[in-house]
């Protein structure tokens, strides 16, 4: 599963919103009726991007608190991460 999807989509939405805001300013100077629709899309994208970044930051803070609590409880060196853990099969003995 993609871990940073909210972050990347949020950043993309904010960049898209900034480009729509620039387009709104250009169309507003020319008095085009389409400018209000572009402003609405820019605002919706900006709000969505900001919410996604907020949710990602909240999840990241929660994850860091869990890791800090785990390290405080178990000790930093006592914990075996999933990447370090390897399953080794012991060879069968012929004594039986």
N, C-alpha and C positions, 0 to 999 in steps of 0.2 A: 504494500500500500504506500502511496506517496505521502511522505510526512509533511512536506512543506507546501502542499497544494494551496491552502488558504493564503499563505504568504505571497506566493507567486501570482495567484489570480488577483489578490488585492492590489499588488503593485501594478499589475497590468491594467486593472480598472482605473486606478488613479492616473496613470499615464494617458489612457484613452480619454478620460474626463478632461485632462488638461488640454489635449488637442481639440476636443469639441468646444472648450471654452474659447480657445483661440479662433476657431471657426465662427463661433457666435459673435465675437467682437468684429471680425471681418464683415460678416453679413449684416450686423447691426449698423455699421457705418454706411452701408449701401441701402439701408431701409428695406431689407427683404423680409417677407412674412415668414419665411422658413426659419429665421433666427430664433424664434421662441421655442420651436420644436427641438432645435439643436441644444438650446439652453436646458430644456427639460431632460434631455438624454444625458447631458454633461452632469447635471446635478444628481440624477439617479445613479450614474456610474460612480461619481465621487463618493456618494453616501454608501453605496455598496462596497466599494473598495476600502473605505475607512472602517466599516463594520467588519469586514473580513480580516483586516490587519489587527483590529482590536481583539477579535476572537482568537487569532493566532497568538497574539502576545499573551492573552489570558491563559491559553492552553500551555504555552511555553513556561510561564511562571508557575503554573500548577505542576508541570513535569519537574521543574527544578526544585520545587519544595519537596516533592516526593523523593527525589534523589538525595536531597540534603538530609531528610529524615531517615532514609535508609542507611546512609553513610554514618549518621550519628548513632543509630541503633546498632548496626552490625559492624561498624568499623570500615574504613575505606579499603583496607587490604583483605578483609575477610570475604568480601563479596566477589563472586565469580560471575562475570558478565557472560551473556550468550555467545559473544564472539570468542571468548577465551575457552569456553567449555567445549570439549570434544569427547565424543563417546568412543571409548576404546573397548574392543572385545578382547577378553582374555582367552588365550588358547586353551582348548580342552585338554585335560590331562588324561594320560593313558593308564593311570593307576587303577581305575575302576574296573 
